[in-house]
């Protein structure tokens, strides 16, 4: 049993990562259907939130179906983060999460996101201030360190725990490391091994399927996993990971009808949450992932990029379903990774 404040989770929970322009309410809905234990909003600018910027405030939306859910905030100014935490608390989420992990230049260069890892005392002071400002449990998502010379996560984890965070998610890359470089879980394991740590430690980075999830669980002893890129067009990953950890068996890849059913549901939820045109525009980044590995899909994708109305898109999805009916996606979507396939940077 894993506890975050008063939230009780099953052993070894699998979390959906907060991802800008991805983990919005429609996508979170379908991930929850397949077993995501905790989900987080897209990360929200503290400055935008306290100024009532429409885009920032909109990100506070969630439904009870998504609980337990955390609202993730980021910023470089401690007073603004205090105000943003109180604002976020007013919509009654289950968790306030602090983003100390975003490496995007426009965020990190201002000392927010992973940029604050260059100033650990401020990172700790900001965390302490947010913990004090809210009655909700506060969690943190961060990285291994600022750069190759400052891999400080073991020290950081202790200090953040000492000021009151209830759980810590560690992404196995540095601020300077891009996703093309394999995640390094060695220091995540050292944080978990630290006898001083008593809060849940979740690992993040290159969790792409059941076998990789089992490898990271067994090798580094984390309390749970957070999935990011592995969920793109693949909300089934939560079901797959849990089934594999329980049985050691791989579930068959979803067939074309299941993919159309779930992508259509995400589209429907998106139309309900946004304007029809905006929903169609933002779904464009999801279609290739939903149908990855299906041969000759390019012509369908091009047409999907051109459609800006709901009903014509549903008609096209029916056409896609008819075209690929009977096709076995397991034969072309790629081999499932095993521990021996993992990059050497992930190995002990």
Protein Blocks (a to p, Z undefined) as FASTA:
>chain_A
ZZehjbccdehiadddddehklgmklmmmmmmnopabdcdddddfklmmnopaklmmmmg
ccfklpccddddddfbfklmmmmmmmmmmnopabdcddfkbfbfklmmnopajllmmmmm
lmmmmmmmmmmmpmbdcdddddfbfblmlccklmmmmmmmmnopabdcddfbdfklcfkl
ccdfklmmmmmmpmkbcbdcddeehiabfklmmmmmmmnopabdcdfklmgoplklmmmm
mmmmmnopacddddfklmmmmmmmmmmmmmmmmcfklmmmmmmmmmmmmmgoiahklmmm
mmmmmpccfklmmmmmmmmmmmmgoiafklmnopaddfklpcfklpZZ
